[in-house]
Amino acid sequence: MKLKSLLIVAALATALAGCTTGGLNVFTAEYGARKDAGYQLPAIPIYKVPRQYHRQVVKYRSDEAPGTIIVDTREKFLYYIMPEGKAMRYGIGVGREGFEWSGAARVAMKREWPTWTPPAEMIKRQPELAKWRGGQPGGLSNPLGARALYLFNKGGDTGYRLHGTPEWNSIGHAMSSGCIRLMNQDIIDLYERAEVGAKVIVK
């Protein structure tokens, strides 16, 4: 009876912590409001986002070195490779039909609250974006969100970014023009971990 009570107490402690999946951490409590570089970043109603897309440490086998970023566009996950067979996993939104891409790149630059400049072909599709031809300043409504990691390959700038988004409800869906988007609280976390020069694999 005593053993049963101890097991119940342990289970309740785990449930209240809300941070274990097979013994690994889930950071569901990390999506609250916060001040960041002078901006008041709003809380995300994370209970509306499927739990698998919450930031979490998972077991992940890879031959890639720690610090590598692997983007699984089919499953809508981004993995930041960590030592000892683990990875930090983030839910992502990916390119909609006709805007998918794959390949290898590297993080060439990182920016906080970046300026967004829509490419000419996007302005052609959406003429209302012409007002931002010279760049939309960083801010809460900026499509690049709180952070952006700029992806380059041997040919130079790919035009693709790993970036934040105010549209948290797009996570887990194919809705973008090719860039990989994360919830703002997640891109801030990834930004702190990822180094300039990091290898990025999109598959």
Contacts in CASP RR format, 6 or more apart in sequence:
PFRMAT RR
TARGET T0000
AUTHOR 0000-0000-0000
METHOD contacts of the structure
MODEL  1
MKLKSLLIVAALATALAGCTTGGLNVFTAEYGARKDAGYQLPAIPIYKVP
RQYHRQVVKYRSDEAPGTIIVDTREKFLYYIMPEGKAMRYGIGVGREGFE
WSGAARVAMKREWPTWTPPAEMIKRQPELAKWRGGQPGGLSNPLGARALY
LFNKGGDTGYRLHGTPEWNSIGHAMSSGCIRLMNQDIIDLYERAEVGAKV
IVK
14 20 0 8 1.000
18 26 0 8 1.000
18 28 0 8 1.000
18 29 0 8 1.000
19 25 0 8 1.000
19 26 0 8 1.000
19 27 0 8 1.000
19 28 0 8 1.000
19 29 0 8 1.000
20 26 0 8 1.000
21 56 0 8 1.000
21 58 0 8 1.000
24 56 0 8 1.000
24 57 0 8 1.000
24 58 0 8 1.000
24 59 0 8 1.000
24 86 0 8 1.000
25 56 0 8 1.000
25 57 0 8 1.000
26 51 0 8 1.000
26 54 0 8 1.000
26 55 0 8 1.000
26 56 0 8 1.000
26 57 0 8 1.000
27 54 0 8 1.000
27 55 0 8 1.000
27 56 0 8 1.000
28 46 0 8 1.000
28 51 0 8 1.000
28 54 0 8 1.000
30 55 0 8 1.000
30 185 0 8 1.000
30 189 0 8 1.000
31 43 0 8 1.000
31 44 0 8 1.000
31 46 0 8 1.000
31 54 0 8 1.000
31 183 0 8 1.000
31 185 0 8 1.000
32 43 0 8 1.000
32 44 0 8 1.000
32 46 0 8 1.000
32 185 0 8 1.000
33 40 0 8 1.000
33 41 0 8 1.000
33 42 0 8 1.000
33 43 0 8 1.000
34 40 0 8 1.000
34 41 0 8 1.000
34 185 0 8 1.000
35 41 0 8 1.000
36 113 0 8 1.000
36 146 0 8 1.000
36 188 0 8 1.000
37 112 0 8 1.000
37 113 0 8 1.000
39 113 0 8 1.000
39 139 0 8 1.000
39 140 0 8 1.000
39 146 0 8 1.000
40 140 0 8 1.000
41 140 0 8 1.000
41 146 0 8 1.000
41 184 0 8 1.000
41 185 0 8 1.000
42 140 0 8 1.000
44 168 0 8 1.000
44 183 0 8 1.000
44 184 0 8 1.000
44 185 0 8 1.000
45 168 0 8 1.000
46 54 0 8 1.000
48 169 0 8 1.000
49 168 0 8 1.000
49 169 0 8 1.000
49 171 0 8 1.000
49 183 0 8 1.000
50 172 0 8 1.000
52 91 0 8 1.000
53 76 0 8 1.000
53 77 0 8 1.000
53 90 0 8 1.000
53 91 0 8 1.000
53 92 0 8 1.000
53 171 0 8 1.000
53 172 0 8 1.000
54 91 0 8 1.000
55 88 0 8 1.000
55 89 0 8 1.000
55 90 0 8 1.000
55 91 0 8 1.000
55 185 0 8 1.000
55 186 0 8 1.000
55 189 0 8 1.000
56 88 0 8 1.000
56 89 0 8 1.000
57 82 0 8 1.000
57 86 0 8 1.000
57 87 0 8 1.000
57 88 0 8 1.000
57 89 0 8 1.000
58 79 0 8 1.000
58 86 0 8 1.000
58 87 0 8 1.000
58 89 0 8 1.000
59 85 0 8 1.000
59 86 0 8 1.000
59 87 0 8 1.000
60 79 0 8 1.000
60 81 0 8 1.000
60 85 0 8 1.000
60 86 0 8 1.000
60 87 0 8 1.000
60 89 0 8 1.000
61 85 0 8 1.000
62 68 0 8 1.000
62 70 0 8 1.000
62 79 0 8 1.000
62 81 0 8 1.000
62 85 0 8 1.000
62 87 0 8 1.000
64 70 0 8 1.000
64 81 0 8 1.000
64 199 0 8 1.000
64 201 0 8 1.000
65 81 0 8 1.000
65 199 0 8 1.000
66 81 0 8 1.000
66 82 0 8 1.000
66 83 0 8 1.000
67 80 0 8 1.000
67 81 0 8 1.000
67 82 0 8 1.000
67 193 0 8 1.000
67 194 0 8 1.000
67 195 0 8 1.000
67 198 0 8 1.000
67 199 0 8 1.000
68 80 0 8 1.000
68 81 0 8 1.000
68 198 0 8 1.000
68 199 0 8 1.000
68 200 0 8 1.000
68 201 0 8 1.000
69 78 0 8 1.000
69 79 0 8 1.000
69 80 0 8 1.000
69 81 0 8 1.000
69 107 0 8 1.000
69 162 0 8 1.000
69 190 0 8 1.000
69 194 0 8 1.000
69 198 0 8 1.000
69 199 0 8 1.000
69 200 0 8 1.000
69 201 0 8 1.000
70 78 0 8 1.000
70 79 0 8 1.000
70 81 0 8 1.000
70 87 0 8 1.000
70 200 0 8 1.000
70 201 0 8 1.000
70 203 0 8 1.000
71 77 0 8 1.000
71 78 0 8 1.000
71 79 0 8 1.000
71 92 0 8 1.000
71 94 0 8 1.000
71 162 0 8 1.000
71 180 0 8 1.000
71 200 0 8 1.000
71 201 0 8 1.000
71 202 0 8 1.000
71 203 0 8 1.000
72 78 0 8 1.000
72 79 0 8 1.000
72 203 0 8 1.000
73 94 0 8 1.000
73 95 0 8 1.000
73 100 0 8 1.000
73 102 0 8 1.000
73 174 0 8 1.000
73 180 0 8 1.000
73 202 0 8 1.000
73 203 0 8 1.000
74 203 0 8 1.000
76 91 0 8 1.000
76 92 0 8 1.000
76 93 0 8 1.000
76 94 0 8 1.000
76 171 0 8 1.000
76 172 0 8 1.000
76 173 0 8 1.000
77 89 0 8 1.000
77 90 0 8 1.000
77 91 0 8 1.000
77 92 0 8 1.000
78 89 0 8 1.000
78 90 0 8 1.000
78 91 0 8 1.000
78 92 0 8 1.000
78 162 0 8 1.000
78 180 0 8 1.000
78 182 0 8 1.000
78 190 0 8 1.000
79 87 0 8 1.000
79 88 0 8 1.000
79 89 0 8 1.000
79 90 0 8 1.000
80 87 0 8 1.000
80 88 0 8 1.000
80 89 0 8 1.000
80 90 0 8 1.000
80 190 0 8 1.000
80 193 0 8 1.000
80 194 0 8 1.000
81 87 0 8 1.000
82 88 0 8 1.000
88 189 0 8 1.000
88 190 0 8 1.000
88 193 0 8 1.000
90 182 0 8 1.000
90 183 0 8 1.000
90 186 0 8 1.000
90 189 0 8 1.000
90 190 0 8 1.000
91 171 0 8 1.000
91 172 0 8 1.000
91 182 0 8 1.000
91 183 0 8 1.000
91 186 0 8 1.000
92 171 0 8 1.000
92 172 0 8 1.000
92 180 0 8 1.000
92 181 0 8 1.000
92 182 0 8 1.000
93 165 0 8 1.000
93 170 0 8 1.000
93 171 0 8 1.000
93 172 0 8 1.000
93 173 0 8 1.000
93 174 0 8 1.000
93 175 0 8 1.000
93 176 0 8 1.000
93 180 0 8 1.000
93 181 0 8 1.000
93 182 0 8 1.000
94 100 0 8 1.000
94 172 0 8 1.000
94 173 0 8 1.000
94 174 0 8 1.000
94 175 0 8 1.000
94 176 0 8 1.000
94 178 0 8 1.000
94 180 0 8 1.000
94 181 0 8 1.000
95 101 0 8 1.000
95 174 0 8 1.000
95 175 0 8 1.000
95 176 0 8 1.000
95 177 0 8 1.000
95 178 0 8 1.000
95 179 0 8 1.000
96 174 0 8 1.000
96 175 0 8 1.000
96 176 0 8 1.000
96 177 0 8 1.000
96 178 0 8 1.000
97 174 0 8 1.000
99 176 0 8 1.000
99 177 0 8 1.000
99 178 0 8 1.000
100 174 0 8 1.000
100 178 0 8 1.000
101 160 0 8 1.000
101 178 0 8 1.000
101 202 0 8 1.000
102 202 0 8 1.000
102 203 0 8 1.000
103 153 0 8 1.000
103 201 0 8 1.000
103 202 0 8 1.000
103 203 0 8 1.000
104 153 0 8 1.000
104 199 0 8 1.000
104 200 0 8 1.000
104 201 0 8 1.000
104 202 0 8 1.000
105 151 0 8 1.000
105 152 0 8 1.000
105 153 0 8 1.000
105 158 0 8 1.000
105 160 0 8 1.000
105 199 0 8 1.000
105 200 0 8 1.000
105 202 0 8 1.000
106 151 0 8 1.000
106 152 0 8 1.000
106 153 0 8 1.000
106 197 0 8 1.000
106 198 0 8 1.000
106 199 0 8 1.000
106 200 0 8 1.000
107 149 0 8 1.000
107 150 0 8 1.000
107 151 0 8 1.000
107 162 0 8 1.000
107 194 0 8 1.000
107 195 0 8 1.000
107 196 0 8 1.000
107 197 0 8 1.000
107 198 0 8 1.000
107 200 0 8 1.000
108 150 0 8 1.000
108 151 0 8 1.000
108 152 0 8 1.000
108 156 0 8 1.000
108 157 0 8 1.000
108 196 0 8 1.000
108 197 0 8 1.000
109 149 0 8 1.000
109 150 0 8 1.000
109 196 0 8 1.000
110 147 0 8 1.000
110 148 0 8 1.000
110 149 0 8 1.000
110 150 0 8 1.000
110 191 0 8 1.000
110 194 0 8 1.000
110 196 0 8 1.000
111 147 0 8 1.000
111 148 0 8 1.000
111 150 0 8 1.000
112 146 0 8 1.000
112 147 0 8 1.000
112 191 0 8 1.000
113 138 0 8 1.000
113 139 0 8 1.000
113 142 0 8 1.000
113 145 0 8 1.000
113 146 0 8 1.000
113 147 0 8 1.000
114 138 0 8 1.000
114 142 0 8 1.000
114 144 0 8 1.000
114 145 0 8 1.000
114 147 0 8 1.000
114 148 0 8 1.000
114 163 0 8 1.000
115 135 0 8 1.000
115 136 0 8 1.000
115 137 0 8 1.000
115 138 0 8 1.000
115 142 0 8 1.000
115 144 0 8 1.000
116 132 0 8 1.000
116 135 0 8 1.000
116 136 0 8 1.000
116 138 0 8 1.000
116 142 0 8 1.000
116 143 0 8 1.000
116 144 0 8 1.000
117 132 0 8 1.000
117 133 0 8 1.000
117 134 0 8 1.000
117 135 0 8 1.000
117 136 0 8 1.000
118 126 0 8 1.000
118 129 0 8 1.000
118 132 0 8 1.000
118 133 0 8 1.000
118 135 0 8 1.000
118 136 0 8 1.000
119 159 0 8 1.000
122 129 0 8 1.000
122 177 0 8 1.000
123 129 0 8 1.000
123 130 0 8 1.000
123 133 0 8 1.000
136 142 0 8 1.000
136 143 0 8 1.000
138 144 0 8 1.000
138 145 0 8 1.000
139 145 0 8 1.000
140 166 0 8 1.000
141 166 0 8 1.000
142 166 0 8 1.000
143 163 0 8 1.000
143 165 0 8 1.000
143 166 0 8 1.000
144 161 0 8 1.000
144 163 0 8 1.000
144 164 0 8 1.000
144 165 0 8 1.000
145 163 0 8 1.000
145 164 0 8 1.000
145 165 0 8 1.000
145 166 0 8 1.000
145 184 0 8 1.000
145 187 0 8 1.000
146 164 0 8 1.000
146 184 0 8 1.000
146 187 0 8 1.000
146 188 0 8 1.000
147 163 0 8 1.000
147 164 0 8 1.000
147 184 0 8 1.000
147 187 0 8 1.000
147 188 0 8 1.000
147 190 0 8 1.000
147 191 0 8 1.000
148 161 0 8 1.000
148 162 0 8 1.000
148 163 0 8 1.000
148 164 0 8 1.000
148 187 0 8 1.000
149 161 0 8 1.000
149 162 0 8 1.000
149 163 0 8 1.000
149 190 0 8 1.000
149 191 0 8 1.000
149 194 0 8 1.000
149 200 0 8 1.000
150 157 0 8 1.000
150 159 0 8 1.000
150 161 0 8 1.000
151 157 0 8 1.000
151 158 0 8 1.000
151 159 0 8 1.000
151 160 0 8 1.000
151 161 0 8 1.000
151 162 0 8 1.000
151 200 0 8 1.000
152 158 0 8 1.000
159 179 0 8 1.000
160 178 0 8 1.000
160 179 0 8 1.000
160 180 0 8 1.000
161 179 0 8 1.000
161 180 0 8 1.000
162 179 0 8 1.000
162 180 0 8 1.000
162 182 0 8 1.000
162 187 0 8 1.000
162 190 0 8 1.000
162 200 0 8 1.000
163 179 0 8 1.000
163 180 0 8 1.000
163 181 0 8 1.000
163 182 0 8 1.000
163 187 0 8 1.000
164 181 0 8 1.000
164 182 0 8 1.000
164 183 0 8 1.000
164 184 0 8 1.000
164 186 0 8 1.000
164 187 0 8 1.000
165 171 0 8 1.000
165 181 0 8 1.000
165 182 0 8 1.000
165 183 0 8 1.000
165 184 0 8 1.000
166 184 0 8 1.000
167 175 0 8 1.000
167 181 0 8 1.000
168 183 0 8 1.000
168 184 0 8 1.000
170 176 0 8 1.000
170 181 0 8 1.000
171 181 0 8 1.000
171 182 0 8 1.000
171 183 0 8 1.000
180 202 0 8 1.000
182 190 0 8 1.000
END
